[in-house]
Amino acid sequence: MEPVAQISLTPGLPRAKLTVFYVQPLVTRYRVEVIDTLSRLFKVKVFANSSGIESRGFSREAPSCDEFVETGITHVFTCRIKLQARVFGEIVRVRPAAVLIFADMSYLSLWLALLAGRALGVPVVIHGQGLYRHAKPRLARTVCYRAAVALSTRYVCYSEASRLSLERIGCPRAKLIVADNSLCVTRTVKPEEKTGNEQGVLFLGRLRDGSSVECLIEAVEQLHRHGHEIVLHLVGDGEHRGRLQRTYANSPYLIWHGAIFDDEEIAAISRRCRIGCYPGDAGLSVVHMFGLSLPPLVHDQLELHMGPEPEYVEHGANGFLYHRESGAGTLAATLEQIWVLPPESIREVSARAFSKYQQLNSPSLGQRLAAIVDSAIQQ
């Protein structure tokens, strides 16, 4: 398999005249860098749905692209099958140089894009998590993924675990390529800015089902009862925020910051924190913590996380793991073990966390995806 690092942009190609479609269900902040990078090389047409994005805990982004197409997402046949409007029709009408599309197999528009690409000779690159969450996928799921990979030009895997999951079901290795899922933080915090003796823990993410924030709150309360000075900073919004704030209104060691999308503000809060913690099913917030020199504390069951990014966490090296099944008790015990470590030990782990962030962004995800799209066009 051709490593991502060895893919380079073909010199002399007039890419500014080539149109590339970038299809997402919505444009999140961590995808803006991808769009910006693609737009420096191609004419980029973004397809996404921004309806009600703020109510779902995301910020409304205005990416730099040649055209933004607002696409409605509807259910067809059953509630499990979705269709993103305009994608298929625009592929047929425009015949772009390539399509980069998210790999959600429940979207009929993905299958229509793959079929249109095959019929019209348009390279379709799909980008997704693979089957890392399904150790033993059912036959129908296996058939879907094998068919999607076969119809695509390339399947770009979020991580090595994603790639291995697709190889296990028989997807050809030559079609699979890894571009470690990452994000670029506009304001990082360097390891030398940390003391290793900060009193805070940072939760960064949406207060949603699966975040297990209450488990972290209970763990922090246990440490308080054991005489530790510890403060939990919660950055994020979501459907559970109001209830949680009312329930724990008398806990002065909980600081509710709400939704913050400015990296400078988040970095300022993080400087008061020793580690980051996402007690539930984590994703890219792990990478954001790395960029703040905060060793992430996450649970140890990779297949249950929202994304494969927690596989980047190495216990005691650049972050920490706790046993999910034992709940708040084990999380509290792990947190207490971290809290009694000497500051110099914490600083060493912080330095390795930041080093992992630098590794994941050298080159950035946008640069990696741009190189992969360029390679697909040249095939």
C-alpha positions as CSV (number, residue, x, y, z in Angstrom):
1,M,0.0,0.0,0.0
2,E,1.3,3.5,-0.8
3,P,1.9,5.4,2.4
4,V,0.3,8.8,2.6
5,A,3.6,10.5,3.3
6,Q,4.9,9.3,-0.1
7,I,2.0,10.8,-2.1
8,S,3.0,14.1,-3.7
9,L,1.3,16.6,-5.9
10,T,2.1,16.2,-9.5
11,P,4.0,19.2,-10.7
12,G,2.8,21.4,-13.5
13,L,-0.9,20.3,-13.3
14,P,-3.3,23.3,-13.9
15,R,-5.4,22.3,-10.8
16,A,-7.1,25.7,-10.6
17,K,-9.1,24.7,-13.7
18,L,-10.2,21.3,-12.1
19,T,-13.4,21.2,-10.1
20,V,-13.5,18.9,-7.1
21,F,-16.7,18.2,-5.1
22,Y,-16.4,17.9,-1.3
23,V,-19.5,16.3,0.2
24,Q,-20.2,16.4,4.0
25,P,-23.4,16.1,6.0
26,L,-22.4,19.4,7.7
27,V,-19.2,21.6,7.8
28,T,-17.6,21.4,11.2
29,R,-14.7,23.6,12.4
30,Y,-12.2,20.8,12.0
31,R,-13.1,20.4,8.3
32,V,-12.5,24.0,7.4
33,E,-8.7,23.4,7.1
34,V,-9.5,20.6,4.7
35,I,-11.6,22.9,2.5
36,D,-9.1,25.7,2.7
37,T,-6.3,23.4,1.6
38,L,-8.3,21.8,-1.3
39,S,-9.3,25.3,-2.4
40,R,-5.7,26.4,-2.8
41,L,-5.3,23.6,-5.4
42,F,-8.7,23.1,-7.0
43,K,-12.0,24.8,-7.7
44,V,-13.9,23.4,-4.8
45,K,-17.7,23.0,-4.6
46,V,-18.8,22.1,-1.1
47,F,-22.1,20.2,-0.5
48,A,-23.4,20.3,3.1
49,N,-26.5,20.9,5.2
50,S,-26.3,23.8,7.7
51,S,-29.9,23.8,8.8
52,G,-30.1,23.9,12.7
53,I,-26.4,23.4,13.1
54,E,-26.1,25.6,16.2
55,S,-28.8,23.7,18.0
56,R,-26.7,20.5,17.6
57,G,-23.8,22.1,19.4
58,F,-21.8,23.1,16.3
59,S,-20.7,26.5,15.1
60,R,-21.8,27.8,11.7
61,E,-18.7,27.9,9.5
62,A,-18.2,29.8,6.2
63,P,-15.4,27.9,4.5
64,S,-13.3,29.4,1.7
65,C,-14.5,27.7,-1.5
66,D,-15.6,28.5,-5.0
67,E,-19.2,27.5,-4.3
68,F,-21.2,26.3,-1.3
69,V,-24.3,24.2,-2.1
70,E,-26.9,24.0,0.7
71,T,-28.2,20.4,0.6
72,G,-31.2,19.1,2.4
73,I,-31.0,15.7,4.0
74,T,-34.2,13.6,3.9
75,H,-35.2,10.1,4.8
76,V,-36.3,7.8,2.0
77,F,-38.0,4.4,2.1
78,T,-37.2,3.9,5.8
79,C,-35.9,6.2,8.6
80,R,-32.5,4.5,8.3
81,I,-31.9,5.5,4.7
82,K,-31.0,9.1,4.0
83,L,-30.6,11.1,0.8
84,Q,-28.5,14.3,0.5
85,A,-30.1,16.4,-2.2
86,R,-28.3,17.7,-5.4
87,V,-25.2,15.6,-5.0
88,F,-26.0,13.0,-7.7
89,G,-27.5,15.5,-10.1
90,E,-24.5,17.9,-9.9
91,I,-22.0,15.0,-10.5
92,V,-23.9,14.1,-13.7
93,R,-24.3,17.8,-14.8
94,V,-20.8,19.1,-14.0
95,R,-18.7,15.9,-14.3
96,P,-16.1,17.2,-11.8
97,A,-12.4,16.1,-11.8
98,A,-13.1,14.2,-8.6
99,V,-15.5,13.7,-5.7
100,L,-14.4,13.5,-2.0
101,I,-17.3,12.2,0.0
102,F,-18.0,11.0,3.6
103,A,-18.4,7.2,3.9
104,D,-21.8,6.8,5.6
105,M,-23.3,3.7,4.0
106,S,-26.8,4.7,5.1
107,Y,-26.8,7.5,2.6
108,L,-28.4,6.6,-0.8
109,S,-26.6,9.7,-2.2
110,L,-23.2,8.0,-1.5
111,W,-24.3,5.0,-3.6
112,L,-25.6,7.2,-6.4
113,A,-22.3,9.1,-6.3
114,L,-20.3,5.9,-6.6
115,L,-22.4,4.6,-9.5
116,A,-22.3,8.0,-11.3
117,G,-18.6,8.1,-10.8
118,R,-18.1,4.6,-12.2
119,A,-20.4,5.3,-15.2
120,L,-18.9,8.7,-16.0
121,G,-15.3,8.0,-15.2
122,V,-15.2,10.5,-12.3
123,P,-12.9,9.4,-9.5
124,V,-14.8,9.1,-6.2
125,V,-12.7,9.1,-3.0
126,I,-14.6,8.1,0.1
127,H,-13.4,9.0,3.6
128,G,-14.5,7.2,6.7
129,Q,-14.0,5.2,9.9
130,G,-14.2,1.8,8.4
131,L,-15.5,-1.0,10.6
132,Y,-13.3,-0.5,13.7
133,R,-16.5,-0.4,15.8
134,H,-17.6,-3.8,14.5
135,A,-15.3,-6.7,15.4
136,K,-17.7,-9.2,13.8
137,P,-19.8,-7.2,11.2
138,R,-23.0,-8.8,9.9
139,L,-23.1,-10.1,6.3
140,A,-25.1,-7.1,5.1
141,R,-22.7,-4.6,6.5
142,T,-19.7,-6.5,5.1
143,V,-21.3,-6.6,1.7
144,C,-22.0,-2.9,1.8
145,Y,-18.4,-1.9,2.7
146,R,-16.9,-4.3,0.2
147,A,-19.1,-2.9,-2.6
148,A,-18.4,0.7,-1.7
149,V,-14.6,0.1,-1.7
150,A,-14.9,-1.7,-5.0
151,L,-16.8,1.1,-6.6
152,S,-14.6,3.8,-5.2
153,T,-11.2,5.0,-6.5
154,R,-9.8,5.0,-3.0
155,Y,-11.1,4.5,0.5
156,V,-9.3,6.9,2.9
157,C,-9.3,5.5,6.4
158,Y,-9.4,7.6,9.5
159,S,-6.7,5.5,11.2
160,E,-4.8,2.3,11.0
161,A,-7.5,0.5,13.0
162,S,-10.0,1.6,10.3
163,R,-7.8,0.1,7.6
164,L,-7.3,-3.2,9.3
165,S,-11.0,-3.5,9.9
166,L,-11.6,-3.3,6.1
167,E,-8.8,-5.6,5.2
168,R,-10.3,-8.2,7.6
169,I,-13.5,-8.3,5.5
170,G,-11.6,-8.8,2.3
171,C,-11.3,-5.2,0.9
172,P,-8.3,-5.0,-1.4
173,R,-5.3,-3.4,0.3
174,A,-4.5,-1.4,-2.8
175,K,-7.7,0.5,-2.5
176,L,-7.1,1.5,1.2
177,I,-5.0,4.4,2.4
178,V,-4.6,5.9,5.9
179,A,-4.8,9.6,6.6
180,D,-4.8,9.9,10.3
181,N,-7.9,11.9,11.3
182,S,-6.8,15.1,12.9
183,L,-7.5,18.8,13.3
184,C,-5.5,22.0,13.3
185,V,-5.8,24.1,16.4
186,T,-5.2,27.8,15.6
187,R,-3.9,28.4,19.1
188,T,-1.9,25.6,20.6
189,V,-0.3,25.5,24.1
190,K,3.4,24.4,24.1
191,P,4.7,22.0,26.8
192,E,6.9,24.7,28.2
193,E,3.8,26.7,29.1
194,K,2.7,24.0,31.5
195,T,3.8,23.5,35.1
196,G,2.4,20.0,35.7
197,N,0.8,21.3,38.9
198,E,-2.3,22.9,37.5
199,Q,-5.5,22.2,39.4
200,G,-7.9,21.8,36.5
201,V,-9.3,19.0,34.4
202,L,-10.7,20.0,31.0
203,F,-13.8,18.4,29.4
204,L,-14.0,19.5,25.8
205,G,-17.0,18.4,23.7
206,R,-20.7,18.3,23.4
207,L,-22.8,17.5,26.4
208,R,-24.7,14.7,24.7
209,D,-25.7,11.1,25.1
210,G,-22.5,9.0,25.3
211,S,-20.4,11.8,26.8
212,S,-20.7,10.3,30.3
213,V,-20.0,13.7,31.9
214,E,-21.8,12.7,35.1
215,C,-19.3,9.9,35.5
216,L,-16.5,12.5,35.4
217,I,-18.3,14.8,37.8
218,E,-18.7,11.9,40.3
219,A,-15.0,11.1,40.0
220,V,-14.1,14.7,40.7
221,E,-16.4,14.7,43.7
222,Q,-14.6,11.6,45.0
223,L,-11.3,13.3,44.7
224,H,-12.6,16.3,46.6
225,R,-13.8,14.0,49.4
226,H,-10.2,12.6,49.5
227,G,-8.8,16.1,50.1
228,H,-7.6,16.9,46.6
229,E,-7.9,20.4,45.2
230,I,-9.3,19.8,41.7
231,V,-11.5,21.8,39.4
232,L,-13.5,20.6,36.4
233,H,-13.8,23.0,33.5
234,L,-16.6,22.0,31.1
235,V,-16.3,23.5,27.6
236,G,-19.2,22.7,25.4
237,D,-23.0,22.8,25.0
238,G,-25.6,20.2,24.2
239,E,-29.0,18.8,25.2
240,H,-27.8,17.8,28.7
241,R,-26.2,21.0,29.8
242,G,-29.3,22.6,31.5
243,R,-30.1,19.5,33.5
244,L,-26.5,19.0,34.6
245,Q,-26.1,22.6,35.7
246,R,-29.3,22.4,37.7
247,T,-28.3,19.1,39.3
248,Y,-24.8,20.2,40.3
249,A,-25.6,23.9,41.0
250,N,-24.0,23.7,44.5
251,S,-20.7,22.3,43.3
252,P,-18.2,25.2,43.2
253,Y,-15.4,23.1,41.7
254,L,-17.4,22.7,38.5
255,I,-17.0,25.6,36.0
256,W,-19.5,25.6,33.1
257,H,-18.0,27.6,30.2
258,G,-20.7,26.7,27.7
259,A,-20.1,26.5,24.0
260,I,-16.8,28.2,23.0
261,F,-15.5,28.0,19.5
262,D,-12.6,30.4,19.7
263,D,-9.3,28.5,20.0
264,E,-7.7,31.4,21.9
265,E,-10.3,31.2,24.6
266,I,-10.1,27.5,24.9
267,A,-6.3,27.7,25.1
268,A,-6.6,30.2,28.0
269,I,-8.9,27.9,29.9
270,S,-6.6,24.9,29.2
271,R,-3.7,26.6,30.9
272,R,-5.4,26.1,34.2
273,C,-5.7,22.4,33.6
274,R,-3.3,19.5,34.2
275,I,-5.0,17.0,31.9
276,G,-8.0,16.7,29.6
277,C,-10.7,14.0,30.1
278,Y,-13.5,12.7,27.9
279,P,-15.0,10.0,30.1
280,G,-17.5,8.7,27.4
281,D,-17.2,7.8,23.8
282,A,-14.6,10.3,22.5
283,G,-13.4,11.4,19.0
284,L,-11.4,14.3,17.7
285,S,-11.5,16.1,21.1
286,V,-8.5,13.8,21.9
287,V,-6.4,15.6,19.2
288,H,-7.5,19.0,20.4
289,M,-6.3,18.1,23.9
290,F,-2.9,16.9,22.4
291,G,-2.6,20.4,20.8
292,L,-3.1,22.0,24.2
293,S,-0.4,19.8,25.8
294,L,-3.1,18.2,27.9
295,P,-2.7,14.4,28.2
296,P,-6.2,12.9,27.5
297,L,-7.8,10.5,29.9
298,V,-10.3,8.3,28.0
299,H,-11.8,4.8,28.4
300,D,-10.0,1.7,27.1
301,Q,-12.7,0.2,24.8
302,L,-11.7,1.5,21.4
303,E,-14.6,0.0,19.5
304,L,-17.1,2.0,21.6
305,H,-15.6,5.4,20.9
306,M,-17.3,7.8,18.5
307,G,-14.2,7.8,16.3
308,P,-10.9,5.8,16.2
309,E,-8.9,8.8,17.4
310,P,-8.6,7.5,21.0
311,E,-6.3,4.8,19.6
312,Y,-3.6,7.6,19.5
313,V,-3.6,7.6,23.3
314,E,-0.8,5.5,24.9
315,H,-1.3,4.9,28.6
316,G,1.4,6.7,30.6
317,A,3.1,7.9,27.5
318,N,1.0,10.7,26.0
319,G,-2.2,10.2,27.9
320,F,-4.1,7.8,30.2
321,L,-6.7,5.1,30.0
322,Y,-9.3,3.9,32.5
323,H,-11.4,0.7,32.5
324,R,-14.8,1.8,31.2
325,E,-16.9,-1.1,32.6
326,S,-16.1,-0.1,36.2
327,G,-17.5,3.4,35.9
328,A,-16.9,6.4,38.1
329,G,-15.0,4.4,40.7
330,T,-12.3,3.3,38.3
331,L,-12.2,6.7,36.7
332,A,-11.8,8.3,40.1
333,A,-9.0,5.9,41.0
334,T,-7.2,6.6,37.7
335,L,-7.6,10.3,38.2
336,E,-6.2,10.1,41.7
337,Q,-3.2,8.1,40.5
338,I,-2.6,10.9,38.0
339,W,-3.1,13.6,40.6
340,V,-0.4,12.3,42.9
341,L,2.2,12.1,40.1
342,P,5.1,14.6,40.5
343,P,4.8,17.7,38.2
344,E,7.9,16.7,36.2
345,S,6.2,13.3,35.3
346,I,3.1,15.2,34.2
347,R,5.2,17.6,32.1
348,E,6.9,14.6,30.4
349,V,3.5,13.2,29.4
350,S,2.3,16.6,28.3
351,A,5.4,17.0,26.0
352,R,4.7,13.6,24.4
353,A,1.0,14.6,24.0
354,F,2.0,17.8,22.1
355,S,4.5,15.8,20.1
356,K,1.7,13.5,19.0
357,Y,-0.3,16.5,17.9
358,Q,2.6,17.7,15.8
359,Q,3.0,14.3,14.2
360,L,-0.7,14.1,13.3
361,N,-0.4,17.5,11.6
362,S,2.8,16.9,9.6
363,P,1.4,17.2,7.0
364,S,-2.1,18.3,8.0
365,L,-5.2,16.3,7.2
366,G,-6.1,18.8,4.4
367,Q,-2.7,18.4,2.8
368,R,-3.0,14.6,3.0
369,L,-6.5,14.5,1.5
370,A,-5.5,17.0,-1.3
371,A,-2.6,14.7,-2.2
372,I,-4.9,11.7,-2.3
373,V,-7.5,13.4,-4.5
374,D,-4.7,14.6,-6.8
375,S,-3.4,11.0,-7.0
376,A,-6.9,9.8,-7.8
377,I,-7.3,12.3,-10.6
378,Q,-4.0,11.2,-12.2
379,Q,-4.9,7.5,-12.2
